Amino acid sequence: MANFVMNRARSSSSVKSVIGIIRSYAKLATGSDIVSTASNVSLQKARTWDDGVASKFSTTPIKDIFKDKKVVIFGLPGAYTGVCSSKHVPPYKDNIEKFKAKGIDSVVCVAINDPYTMNAWAEKLQAKDAIEFYGDFDGSFHKSLELTTDLSGALLGTRSERWSAYVVDGKVKALNIEEAPSDVKVSGADTILGQI
């Protein structure tokens, strides 16, 4: 029902008010525990196929990413897409020293993609040494947080909303969700740096 309302809202003139109503009921919110909300979910760290075979296609439980750590995480619609490649990832990479100076243990990028695509994309962006990239290969992480959007019109199917969060030991201290997947108005590096 929420997806139906969200799709209707995006086509209406009252997008902001309806999104505000829906977001108040989303599972992920400031003050919530991302580990509890996505307790049965694992992600796949970006890697080559050979690395996947060597690790027996291991996954990373959400608790291992957030437990006892200060983490900045941002989600985006997909690897190799225009805005993601040119406007969302680069400022996080370019500001990695500022994040470290604020005590951030890791900056994480996640998308509904397989880990091999995420790995090749991270290497192309020359961002793998600064940012940890994870594939949410079946979308279960974003679905559990209610942070998916239907981008079938762009031939992408179900994808992640564009969002960012500052998380301390699993607790969400700040959460930013864009109104449109093509925007980087509130989910960028500068915004989250100011919230830490």
C-alpha positions, -999 to +999 in steps of 0.1 A: +000+000+000+028+024+009+044+019-026+011+026-043+006+058-023+042+068-029+038+063-067+006+082-066+022+110-046+051+114-069+028+120-098+008+146-078+015+182-069+015+175-032+046+153-032+062+170-001+032+166+022+025+130+012+062+120+015+063+135+049+033+114+060+047+082+045+082+088+059+068+091+094+057+055+091+089+042+075+108+016+095+141+035+094+140+069+111+162+090+133+166+073+166+158+038+153+182+009+154+193-001+118+206-035+131+173-045+146+153-032+116+174-052+092+183-080+117+180-109+093+198-092+064+233-095+050+251-076+023+278-086-001+310-066+000+322-055-034+346-080-048+358-098-079+343-131-089+375-150-079+372-133-044+336-145-042+346-181-050+375-180-025+352-168+002+325-193-007+303-163-016+302-151+020+280-123+031+284-096+058+257-094+085+244-059+091+256-060+127+292-065+115+290-032+096+276-011+125+283-027+159+305-005+181+313+018+151+305+052+138+294+048+103+282+071+075+261+051+050+246+062+018+223+044-006+218+052-043+198+038-072+226+020-090+261+015-100+272+032-132+242+055-133+247+092-141+240+111-109+254+083-087+287+083-106+291+121-111+274+138-081+269+113-052+300+091-048+328+116-056+321+141-028+322+112-003+355+100-017+369+136-018+359+143+018+371+110+034+398+127+055+371+151+069+350+120+079+380+104+096+388+136+114+352+135+129+358+099+142+339+080+114+351+044+113+338+038+078+319+054+049+296+028+032+279+030-002+252+005-009+230-002-039+207-029-052+234-044-074+255-075-073+289-072-055+308-077-087+292-048-105+297-027-073+334-037-073+340-028-109+322+005-104+342+014-073+374+007-091+363+028-121+356+057-097+389+051-079+369+051-046+375+016-032+403+027-009+381+054+007+346+039+007+333+005+015+310-007-013+283-033-007+258-049-030+222-055-017+219-081-044+182-089-038+171-056-023+163-072+011+183-046+030+165-016+014+131-034+016+135-040+053+142-003+058+114+007+034+138+026+013+130+012-022+116+030-052+101+017-085+123+029-113+108+006-139+102+037-161+140+040-164+143+002-170+159-003-136+131-020-117+131-019-079+160+003-067+172+021-036+160+055-027+188+081-027+196+085+010+223+089+037+225+083+074+249+088+103+248+057+125+265+052+159+266+016+172+235+008+151+215+038+162+205+063+135+216+098+145+207+115+112+187+104+082+183+121+048+161+109+020+158+126-013+124+134-028+135+123-062+162+097-071+178+122-095+184+147-067+215+151-045+201+179-023+201+163+012+220+130+009+254+143-001+286+144+018+284+180+028+250+175+045+260+145+065+294+161+075+274+189+091+252+164+110+281+145+127 
